[in-house]
Amino acid sequence: MSCVNFESAKLSAEEIAAMQEFAREARGDVLKMTTLATCGHPGGSMSSMEMYTLLWHCAKVDPGNPGWEERDRIVVSHGHTSPGVYAVLGRRGFFPIEEALAHFRQIGSCFAGHVERCVPGVEWDTGNLGQGLSAAVGFALAREVRGMKYRVFCVMGDGEQQKGQISEARRVAVKYRLRDLIALVDLNGLQINGDTREVMPQNVQKNWASDGWHTIVVDGHDLQALYKAVRKGLAKGEPTVIIAKTVMGKGVSFMENEAHYHGAALTEEQCRAALKELGVEDNLEQLKVRRGQRQTMLMEAYQPQVQPVRLSVGVPRTYGASDGLDNRSAWGNAIADIAKANEGDATATPVVVLDCDLKPSVKTGGFEKVAPGRFFQCGIQEHNTATMAGAMSASGLQVFFADFGVFGVDETYNQHRLSVLNHVAPKIVCTHCGLDVGEDGKTHQCVDYVGVFRNLLGVEVIVPADPNQTDRAVRYAAQSRKMTLIAMGRSKAPVICGEDGKPVFGGEYEFRYGVADVIRAGDDAAIVVMGTLCANAVGAHEELRKKGIRARVVHVATPLALDEEVMRGAAGTGVIVTVEDHVVTSGLGVSVAEFLAQRGLVCRFKKLGVTRYASSGTPKALFAEYGLDAAGIARAVEEMIV
Ligand SMILES: Cc1ncc(C[n+]2csc(CCOP(=O)(O)OP(=O)(O)O)c2C)c(N)n1
């Protein structure tokens, strides 16, 4: 086809005829798939059909090599239109179409209800509406960092336009002048509850235009008009949206303009009638048999393409007891060091940092100075930034997203969740966690960072004790292919020293995930502490020692991966008191309780931490009030020893 790569000025009559024929058959696939599964979303699949047909015929993609690095990225943001996407991808040869037809929405199949990357040709799991454009912007930004040439397309729903995250993504695209980025909105005028103008009035074109996008309005079922609009957008050299006026359920008379078919399958009888109207072969009986047979494209078989990380992490710094540093400065220094260590090495995996208007507080300024082209100031747009971080990390970059805990953890949970489902590995660095935030008060005290992230399966969570451990944790994360949260407080964190006065986490110490550290010896009880409260635990150890009580101090930086040997040893003392700047309902304490229960280990056990939301106040005063200062911890241990 001469339309490949959008090279020719217009589609030839033959190309149009071939694509129309293709779309007609694919509409039949949509109906067969949903009817056999007795559920799914045929309406939007049929209104978006010409867009899908055009993009997967004319964009630079290779059905035989879906992961080809140079390919254009086609993101489908309204992921519920999966039947339309699978029909087009299958017919284009990305996989045998019968597999999707027969096993759509069936247990174990990769052909899930909403599009997922396990299907060859799908770039991003979506369905949580409003996130696709952020992923597309992330792919486009990554392209700029890597000096690549691919184009990025993002197809979206019109009801979806109500999501605020889309505005965030639009602004980033304009700020960074992202060319070769084309959004296409399926303006079928309907959503679940009916007319989009009644559900939530909006002016789609004005909204995109006011954020600085070039807008083009076309008939979304006219392949030539769509084709020319895409070419115009590519030639324009600025982010372009094509607003495609379409008809929900297009192609089947009784489905057209019926909101009911947004998310309802036809009955078998209706499906047969619709196939007849479309002039598509009715092979439902055959497909039914196949649905009962073995699947060949399983979700579990999917192995995400994990790009290796190749970069230098530089030489770890060792801070001394007198350095008086906070962990966040240690993070800022480490990431700037990493940027420096790889300066001029074109073969190193590029490290990028995303910031949401908190540069002075989250200490990303040092990195920006060293690598201004890889620092992205994303504004107060955390949802978009979290999604972009995920998409950029799928594009050959090592991505660090720095933010306050309440925004980088709590505000953005569903965006991170989608990153996990997409098998990508951004690093989330959250400062200002815990009561340690102090005077800003409870709205800013993120006291559930472990609890929130413990729900995200496979994510590593690191809560370092002091600047030295922070430094090494950052360098560890920079080489990791796992999604990671590094959580830290705000205040200066004393350097943790051993009995010999030397920094425990300095010098040759190497951070290893899942390894806990015994900071002080003792067999009368164990204080198991997380994060910067480690210094208070050491203080408690000293106080108890004066009374003849030897309390072991164990620091756990990885509350979701406890150290078998060290924790068994702690239980062996007969008393465990856990200490955390976190709610006691979902942090370190529950991890330890679970550890003990699962192994049938018996000991006296108490959790110290946050039990109610706090007022403003200095961290010192707040820790004293919550029994998290040295005196409070010592008191709790003493009470437990009988
Ligand atoms: C964030 C989010 N909220 C709600 C939903 C539930 N939902 C799924 S589809 C849909 C309507 C989407 O309308 P539109 O974008 O117009 O798609 P179309 O009806 O044209 O297929 C809603 C509300 C969702 N998937 N994501």
The ligand as a Tripos MOL2 file, in Angstrom:
@<TRIPOS>MOLECULE
LIG
   26    27     1     0     0
SMALL
NO_CHARGES

@<TRIPOS>ATOM
      1 C1        -11.6150    6.4950   35.1990 C.3       1 LIG1
      2 C2        -12.8110    5.6760   34.7440 C.ar      1 LIG1
      3 N1        -14.0300    5.9950   35.1980 N.ar      1 LIG1
      4 C3        -15.1000    5.2850   34.8070 C.ar      1 LIG1
      5 C4        -14.9730    4.2320   33.9620 C.ar      1 LIG1
      6 C5        -16.1930    3.3970   33.5540 C.3       1 LIG1
      7 N2        -16.4860    3.6120   32.1200 N.ar      1 LIG1
      8 C6        -16.0990    2.7460   31.1910 C.ar      1 LIG1
      9 S1        -16.4670    3.2350   29.6540 S.2       1 LIG1
     10 C7        -17.2240    4.6430   30.2210 C.ar      1 LIG1
     11 C8        -17.8400    5.6130   29.2540 C.3       1 LIG1
     12 C9        -16.8710    6.0410   28.2310 C.3       1 LIG1
     13 O1        -17.4860    6.8020   27.2680 O.3       1 LIG1
     14 P1        -16.7620    7.1130   25.8850 P.3       1 LIG1
     15 O2        -15.3880    7.5670   26.1550 O.co2     1 LIG1
     16 O3        -17.6250    8.0540   25.1480 O.co2     1 LIG1
     17 O4        -16.6780    5.7210   25.1790 O.3       1 LIG1
     18 P2        -17.7800    5.0850   24.2190 P.3       1 LIG1
     19 O5        -19.0660    5.0970   24.9930 O.co2     1 LIG1
     20 O6        -17.8520    5.9510   23.0310 O.co2     1 LIG1
     21 O7        -17.3010    3.7220   23.9370 O.co2     1 LIG1
     22 C10       -17.1440    4.6990   31.5970 C.ar      1 LIG1
     23 C11       -17.7190    5.7700   32.4300 C.3       1 LIG1
     24 C12       -13.6660    3.9220   33.5300 C.ar      1 LIG1
     25 N3        -13.4310    2.8930   32.7320 N.pl3     1 LIG1
     26 N4        -12.6180    4.6770   33.9080 N.ar      1 LIG1
@<TRIPOS>BOND
     1     1     2 1
     2     2     3 ar
     3     2    26 ar
     4     3     4 ar
     5     4     5 ar
     6     5     6 1
     7     5    24 ar
     8     6     7 1
     9     7     8 ar
    10     7    22 ar
    11     8     9 ar
    12     9    10 ar
    13    10    11 1
    14    10    22 ar
    15    11    12 1
    16    12    13 1
    17    13    14 1
    18    14    15 2
    19    14    16 1
    20    14    17 1
    21    17    18 1
    22    18    19 2
    23    18    20 1
    24    18    21 1
    25    22    23 1
    26    24    25 1
    27    24    26 ar
@<TRIPOS>SUBSTRUCTURE
     1 LIG1         1 GROUP 0 **** ****
